[in-house]
């Protein structure tokens, strides 16, 4: 089993904490509030890579399920019955996906990082949308259609999340030489403004 370096552990904990903080910055919307959590999910995947990015989000979710009140509406194991819990699962898989895409593209150019972040967003939305539909129909007993779940779970929050996607692409391009100093100028290419 590979050992995780101290710097990596610190970064994993930092991004888990940033995701928790992002949950407290929210705009109430029907069913799914708009939060800044996705910002940390984008950055963790792009900057830490697939495994460490996924670990940061897994730690966040496990801490919340253990009872820390760090989710948008509290915490504890019963949170799995919340309509938005699918987005939390999506954070874990989305960070992995975004990190994997960023790693495969091997570039710190804005378009590559945007593609990585957008792929992360697609995974988060897909899992969140399906969970929202299932939870509302089979747990909350408030039937909604797949189309309604898509509108409330994806279409309404996507403008804000796309802005964060672009912002995180710019931040990732600027931070990558600091977080991953092994990225040479040649690997990065010239970061276009």
NULOBA-324664 format. One record per atom (N, C-alpha, C): y, x, z; residue in one letter. Coordinates in steps of 0.1 Angstrom, whole numbers. Example, Ala and Ser with C-alpha at 12.3 -4.5 7.8 and 13.67 -1.06 7.14 Angstrom:
<atoms>
<<-57 132 78> A>
<<-45 123 78> A>
<<-33 132 78> A>
<<-22 128 71> S>
<<-11 137 71> S>
<<0 129 79> S>
</atoms>
This chain:
<atoms>
<<-12 8 0> X>
<<0 0 0> X>
<<12 9 0> X>
<<22 6 -9> X>
<<34 14 -10> X>
<<43 12 2> X>
<<49 22 6> X>
<<59 21 17> X>
<<72 17 11> X>
<<80 9 19> X>
<<93 6 15> X>
<<103 15 22> X>
<<112 21 15> X>
<<122 30 20> X>
<<132 22 29> X>
<<138 29 38> X>
<<148 23 47> X>
<<159 17 40> X>
<<164 23 29> X>
<<175 18 21> X>
<<171 4 16> X>
<<159 4 11> X>
<<154 -9 5> X>
<<153 -20 15> X>
<<148 -16 27> X>
<<147 -26 38> X>
<<161 -32 42> X>
<<171 -23 42> X>
<<184 -27 45> X>
<<190 -36 35> X>
<<187 -33 22> X>
<<192 -42 11> X>
<<185 -55 11> X>
<<172 -55 14> X>
<<164 -68 14> X>
<<170 -77 25> X>
<<173 -71 37> X>
<<179 -79 48> X>
<<193 -83 45> X>
<<200 -75 38> X>
<<214 -78 35> X>
<<215 -90 25> X>
<<206 -90 15> X>
<<206 -101 5> X>
<<201 -114 11> X>
<<191 -113 20> X>
<<186 -124 28> X>
<<198 -130 36> X>
<<205 -122 43> X>
<<217 -127 51> X>
<<227 -133 42> X>
<<230 -127 31> X>
<<240 -132 22> X>
<<236 -146 16> X>
<<223 -148 14> X>
<<219 -161 9> X>
<<221 -171 20> X>
<<218 -167 33> X>
<<221 -176 44> X>
<<235 -180 45> X>
<<244 -170 44> X>
<<259 -173 45> X>
<<263 -182 33> X>
<<257 -180 21> X>
<<261 -188 10> X>
<<257 -203 12> X>
<<247 -206 20> X>
<<244 -220 23> X>
<<254 -227 31> X>
<<262 -220 38> X>
<<273 -226 46> X>
<<285 -229 38> X>
<<286 -223 27> X>
<<298 -226 18> X>
<<293 -236 7> X>
<<296 -248 9> X>
<<290 -258 1> X>
<<300 -269 -3> X>
<<298 -276 -14> X>
<<306 -287 -18> X>
<<296 -299 -19> X>
<<298 -309 -11> X>
<<288 -320 -11> X>
<<288 -328 -25> X>
<<276 -329 -30> X>
<<273 -337 -42> X>
<<261 -346 -39> X>
<<259 -356 -47> X>
<<248 -365 -45> X>
<<234 -357 -46> X>
<<226 -358 -37> X>
<<212 -353 -36> X>
<<212 -337 -34> X>
<<220 -330 -43> X>
<<219 -315 -42> X>
<<233 -310 -41> X>
<<237 -305 -29> X>
<<250 -299 -27> X>
<<252 -286 -35> X>
<<264 -283 -39> X>
<<267 -271 -46> X>
<<270 -260 -36> X>
<<262 -249 -36> X>
<<264 -238 -26> X>
<<266 -225 -34> X>
<<269 -215 -26> X>
<<271 -201 -32> X>
<<258 -193 -30> X>
<<247 -200 -26> X>
<<234 -192 -24> X>
<<229 -186 -36> X>
<<231 -192 -48> X>
<<226 -187 -60> X>
<<232 -174 -64> X>
<<244 -171 -59> X>
<<251 -159 -61> X>
<<243 -147 -56> X>
<<238 -149 -43> X>
<<229 -138 -37> X>
<<216 -137 -44> X>
<<211 -148 -49> X>
<<198 -148 -56> X>
<<199 -140 -69> X>
<<210 -143 -77> X>
<<212 -135 -89> X>
<<213 -120 -86> X>
<<222 -117 -76> X>
<<224 -103 -73> X>
<<211 -96 -68> X>
<<204 -103 -60> X>
<<192 -96 -54> X>
<<182 -93 -65> X>
<<180 -102 -75> X>
<<171 -99 -86> X>
<<176 -88 -95> X>
<<188 -89 -99> X>
<<193 -79 -108> X>
<<195 -65 -102> X>
<<199 -64 -89> X>
<<201 -51 -83> X>
<<189 -45 -76> X>
<<180 -54 -70> X>
<<169 -49 -63> X>
<<156 -48 -71> X>
<<156 -55 -82> X>
<<144 -56 -90> X>
<<135 -68 -86> X>
<<124 -70 -93> X>
<<116 -82 -91> X>
<<110 -83 -77> X>
<<104 -72 -72> X>
<<96 -73 -60> X>
<<106 -74 -48> X>
<<115 -65 -47> X>
<<124 -64 -36> X>
<<134 -76 -36> X>
<<138 -81 -48> X>
<<146 -93 -48> X>
<<139 -105 -43> X>
<<126 -106 -48> X>
<<118 -117 -43> X>
<<116 -116 -28> X>
<<114 -104 -23> X>
<<112 -103 -8> X>
<<124 -107 0> X>
<<136 -104 -5> X>
<<148 -108 2> X>
<<149 -123 3> X>
<<145 -130 -8> X>
<<146 -145 -7> X>
<<134 -151 1> X>
<<123 -144 0> X>
<<112 -149 8> X>
<<115 -147 23> X>
<<121 -137 27> X>
<<125 -135 41> X>
<<135 -146 45> X>
<<144 -149 37> X>
<<154 -159 40> X>
<<147 -173 42> X>
<<138 -176 33> X>
<<131 -189 34> X>
<<122 -189 46> X>
<<115 -178 49> X>
<<106 -178 61> X>
<<114 -179 74> X>
<<125 -172 74> X>
<<134 -173 86> X>
<<138 -187 89> X>
<<142 -194 78> X>
<<146 -208 79> X>
<<135 -217 83> X>
<<123 -215 78> X>
<<111 -223 81> X>
<<107 -220 96> X>
<<110 -208 100> X>
<<106 -205 114> X>
<<115 -211 124> X>
<<126 -217 120> X>
<<135 -224 129> X>
<<150 -220 129> X>
<<153 -209 122> X>
<<167 -204 122> X>
<<175 -215 114> X>
<<186 -220 119> X>
<<193 -230 112> X>
<<202 -224 100> X>
<<195 -218 90> X>
<<202 -211 80> X>
<<201 -219 66> X>
<<194 -230 66> X>
<<194 -238 53> X>
<<206 -247 53> X>
<<209 -253 42> X>
<<221 -262 41> X>
<<221 -273 51> X>
<<210 -278 55> X>
<<209 -289 65> X>
<<200 -285 77> X>
<<201 -272 81> X>
<<194 -268 93> X>
<<183 -259 90> X>
<<171 -261 96> X>
<<160 -252 94> X>
<<148 -258 101> X>
<<137 -251 101> X>
<<124 -255 108> X>
<<114 -259 97> X>
<<101 -260 101> X>
<<90 -262 92> X>
<<91 -276 85> X>
<<98 -286 91> X>
<<99 -299 86> X>
<<108 -299 73> X>
<<115 -288 71> X>
<<125 -287 60> X>
<<118 -288 47> X>
<<105 -286 46> X>
<<97 -287 34> X>
<<98 -301 28> X>
<<101 -311 37> X>
<<102 -325 32> X>
<<116 -329 27> X>
<<125 -319 27> X>
<<138 -322 22> X>
<<138 -322 7> X>
<<146 -330 1> X>
<<146 -331 -14> X>
<<150 -318 -21> X>
<<158 -309 -13> X>
<<163 -297 -19> X>
<<154 -285 -16> X>
<<143 -287 -10> X>
<<134 -275 -6> X>
<<129 -268 -19> X>
<<127 -275 -30> X>
<<122 -269 -42> X>
<<132 -258 -47> X>
<<145 -260 -44> X>
<<154 -249 -48> X>
<<152 -236 -40> X>
<<148 -238 -28> X>
<<145 -226 -19> X>
<<133 -218 -25> X>
<<123 -226 -29> X>
<<111 -220 -35> X>
<<116 -213 -48> X>
<<125 -220 -55> X>
<<130 -215 -68> X>
<<138 -202 -65> X>
<<145 -200 -54> X>
<<152 -188 -51> X>
<<142 -176 -51> X>
<<130 -178 -45> X>
<<120 -167 -44> X>
<<116 -163 -58> X>
<<111 -173 -66> X>
<<106 -171 -79> X>
<<117 -167 -89> X>
<<129 -173 -87> X>
<<140 -169 -96> X>
<<145 -155 -94> X>
<<145 -150 -82> X>
<<149 -136 -79> X>
<<139 -127 -86> X>
<<126 -130 -85> X>
<<116 -122 -92> X>
<<118 -123 -107> X>
<<120 -134 -112> X>
<<122 -136 -127> X>
<<134 -128 -132> X>
<<145 -130 -125> X>
<<158 -123 -129> X>
<<156 -108 -128> X>
<<149 -103 -117> X>
<<147 -89 -116> X>
<<137 -84 -126> X>
<<127 -92 -130> X>
<<118 -87 -140> X>
<<125 -86 -154> X>
<<133 -96 -157> X>
<<140 -96 -170> X>
<<150 -84 -170> X>
<<157 -82 -159> X>
<<166 -70 -159> X>
<<159 -57 -160> X>
<<147 -56 -154> X>
<<139 -44 -155> X>
<<134 -42 -169> X>
<<130 -52 -175> X>
<<124 -51 -189> X>
<<135 -47 -199> X>
<<147 -53 -197> X>
<<158 -50 -206> X>
<<164 -36 -204> X>
<<162 -30 -192> X>
<<166 -16 -189> X>
<<181 -14 -193> X>
<<189 -23 -190> X>
<<203 -21 -194> X>
<<213 -27 -183> X>
<<224 -21 -182> X>
<<234 -26 -173> X>
<<246 -33 -181> X>
<<243 -36 -193> X>
<<253 -43 -201> X>
<<254 -57 -197> X>
<<266 -63 -199> X>
<<268 -76 -194> X>
<<259 -87 -200> X>
<<256 -86 -213> X>
<<248 -96 -219> X>
<<233 -95 -214> X>
<<228 -83 -211> X>
<<215 -82 -206> X>
<<214 -88 -191> X>
<<224 -85 -183> X>
<<225 -90 -170> X>
<<227 -105 -169> X>
<<235 -110 -179> X>
<<236 -125 -180> X>
<<223 -131 -183> X>
<<216 -125 -192> X>
<<202 -131 -196> X>
<<193 -131 -184> X>
<<193 -120 -176> X>
<<185 -119 -164> X>
<<189 -130 -154> X>
<<202 -131 -152> X>
<<207 -142 -142> X>
<<204 -156 -147> X>
<<206 -158 -160> X>
<<203 -171 -166> X>
<<188 -175 -165> X>
<<180 -165 -167> X>
<<165 -168 -166> X>
<<162 -172 -151> X>
<<169 -165 -142> X>
<<167 -168 -128> X>
<<171 -183 -125> X>
<<183 -187 -131> X>
<<188 -200 -129> X>
<<179 -211 -135> X>
<<173 -208 -146> X>
<<163 -217 -152> X>
<<151 -220 -143> X>
<<146 -209 -137> X>
<<135 -210 -128> X>
<<139 -218 -116> X>
<<150 -215 -110> X>
<<155 -223 -98> X>
<<156 -237 -101> X>
<<163 -240 -112> X>
<<165 -254 -116> X>
<<152 -262 -119> X>
<<143 -255 -126> X>
<<131 -262 -130> X>
<<123 -266 -117> X>
<<121 -257 -108> X>
<<113 -260 -96> X>
<<121 -270 -87> X>
<<134 -268 -86> X>
<<142 -277 -78> X>
<<142 -291 -83> X>
<<143 -292 -97> X>
<<143 -305 -103> X>
<<130 -313 -101> X>
<<118 -306 -103> X>
<<105 -312 -100> X>
<<103 -316 -86> X>
<<108 -307 -77> X>
<<106 -310 -62> X>
<<115 -322 -58> X>
<<127 -322 -64> X>
<<137 -333 -61> X>
<<130 -347 -65> X>
<<125 -347 -77> X>
<<119 -359 -82> X>
<<107 -363 -73> X>
<<98 -354 -70> X>
<<86 -357 -62> X>
<<90 -361 -48> X>
<<99 -354 -42> X>
<<103 -357 -28> X>
<<110 -371 -27> X>
<<119 -374 -37> X>
<<126 -387 -36> X>
<<116 -398 -38> X>
<<106 -397 -47> X>
<<97 -408 -50> X>
<<86 -409 -40> X>
<<81 -398 -35> X>
<<68 -399 -27> X>
<<70 -396 -12> X>
<<81 -390 -8> X>
<<84 -387 6> X>
<<95 -396 11> X>
<<107 -395 4> X>
<<118 -403 8> X>
<<118 -418 5> X>
<<108 -422 -4> X>
<<107 -435 -8> X>
<<120 -441 -14> X>
<<127 -432 -21> X>
<<139 -436 -29> X>
<<137 -433 -43> X>
<<130 -442 -50> X>
<<126 -438 -64> X>
<<137 -435 -73> X>
<<136 -423 -80> X>
<<145 -420 -91> X>
<<136 -415 -103> X>
<<142 -416 -115> X>
<<135 -411 -126> X>
<<136 -396 -128> X>
<<128 -391 -137> X>
<<129 -376 -140> X>
<<143 -373 -146> X>
<<148 -383 -154> X>
<<161 -381 -160> X>
<<172 -381 -149> X>
<<171 -390 -139> X>
<<181 -390 -129> X>
<<180 -377 -120> X>
<<168 -373 -118> X>
<<166 -360 -110> X>
<<172 -349 -118> X>
<<171 -349 -131> X>
<<176 -338 -139> X>
<<191 -339 -139> X>
<<197 -350 -140> X>
<<212 -352 -140> X>
<<217 -347 -126> X>
<<212 -352 -115> X>
<<217 -348 -102> X>
<<213 -334 -98> X>
<<201 -329 -102> X>
<<196 -316 -98> X>
<<200 -305 -107> X>
<<204 -308 -119> X>
<<206 -297 -129> X>
<<220 -298 -136> X>
<<222 -310 -142> X>
<<234 -311 -150> X>
<<247 -311 -142> X>
<<247 -318 -131> X>
<<260 -318 -123> X>
<<263 -304 -117> X>
<<254 -297 -112> X>
<<258 -284 -106> X>
<<258 -272 -116> X>
<<254 -274 -129> X>
<<253 -263 -138> X>
<<266 -256 -142> X>
<<277 -264 -143> X>
<<290 -257 -147> X>
<<294 -246 -136> X>
<<293 -250 -124> X>
<<296 -240 -113> X>
<<286 -228 -113> X>
<<274 -231 -115> X>
<<263 -221 -114> X>
<<265 -212 -126> X>
<<269 -217 -138> X>
<<271 -208 -149> X>
<<283 -199 -147> X>
<<293 -204 -141> X>
<<304 -195 -137> X>
<<300 -184 -128> X>
<<291 -187 -118> X>
<<286 -177 -109> X>
<<276 -168 -116> X>
<<269 -173 -126> X>
<<260 -164 -134> X>
<<268 -153 -141> X>
<<280 -157 -147> X>
<<288 -147 -154> X>
<<294 -138 -144> X>
<<299 -143 -133> X>
<<305 -135 -122> X>
<<295 -124 -117> X>
<<283 -129 -115> X>
<<273 -120 -110> X>
<<268 -109 -120> X>
<<269 -113 -133> X>
<<266 -103 -143> X>
<<276 -92 -143> X>
<<289 -95 -141> X>
<<300 -85 -140> X>
<<298 -77 -127> X>
<<295 -84 -116> X>
<<293 -77 -103> X>
<<281 -67 -104> X>
<<270 -72 -110> X>
<<258 -64 -111> X>
<<261 -52 -119> X>
<<268 -53 -130> X>
<<271 -42 -139> X>
<<279 -31 -131> X>
<<288 -36 -123> X>
<<297 -27 -115> X>
<<289 -20 -104> X>
<<280 -28 -98> X>
<<273 -23 -86> X>
<<260 -15 -89> X>
<<255 -17 -101> X>
<<242 -10 -104> X>
<<242 5 -102> X>
<<253 12 -107> X>
<<253 26 -104> X>
<<253 30 -90> X>
<<258 21 -81> X>
<<258 24 -67> X>
<<245 21 -60> X>
<<239 9 -63> X>
<<226 5 -58> X>
<<215 13 -64> X>
<<216 15 -77> X>
<<205 23 -84> X>
<<211 35 -91> X>
<<213 46 -83> X>
<<220 57 -89> X>
<<212 64 -100> X>
<<199 61 -101> X>
<<191 67 -111> X>
<<194 62 -125> X>
<<202 51 -126> X>
<<206 46 -138> X>
<<217 56 -144> X>
<<213 63 -154> X>
<<223 72 -160> X>
<<233 65 -169> X>
<<243 71 -173> X>
<<253 65 -182> X>
<<246 62 -195> X>
<<236 71 -199> X>
<<229 69 -211> X>
<<221 56 -211> X>
<<214 54 -199> X>
<<206 42 -198> X>
<<215 29 -198> X>
<<226 30 -191> X>
<<235 19 -190> X>
<<241 15 -203> X>
<<244 25 -211> X>
<<252 23 -222> X>
<<266 23 -217> X>
<<276 19 -225> X>
<<289 18 -220> X>
<<291 3 -216> X>
<<295 1 -203> X>
<<297 -12 -198> X>
<<309 -18 -204> X>
<<307 -28 -212> X>
<<318 -35 -219> X>
<<325 -45 -210> X>
<<338 -45 -211> X>
<<346 -54 -203> X>
<<347 -67 -211> X>
</atoms>
